[in-house]
């Protein structure tokens, strides 16, 4: 049985970059999920309501467990898209040079 030809170097670079970027997104998502759920559980459900304060007019646990992680996720997404994500050349389309009348 014939073995398939080894993938081109460009394809390996694309796969490596995609895996690296996907892993980083997954880690960021998991950290934000853990922060929100664990922080919300202890900050909102496991506290005496009389001891809850406010930050910018909202309950402090909502600010620290929802608004802050979401805001950091927005900052992370902007950094990720404009500073980290690789802009790899995907090659030419098969019919890129053809003009249909």
C-alpha positions, 0 to 999 in steps of 0.5 A: 500500500502506498503511503500518502505524500508528506504534507508541505511545510506550509500546511504544517505551519498552518496546522501548528499555528491553528493548534497553538491558537486554538489551545490558547483560546480554550485555556482563556475560556476555561479560566474565564469560566472557572473565575465566573462560576467559582467566584460567583458561587462563593461571592454571591451564594455563600455570603450574607446579603447584608455584607454585600457591597456595591461597585459602580452601583452593581453588587460587588460579586457581579462586578468582580465575577462577571464584569471583570472577567468579561472585560478582560476577555474583550481585552484578550480577544483584541490582543489575540486578534491583532497581536498574536494570531498568525496571518498565514498565506493560505495559497491561491484559489484554484479558479483565481486566475480564471475570468468567467464571462 
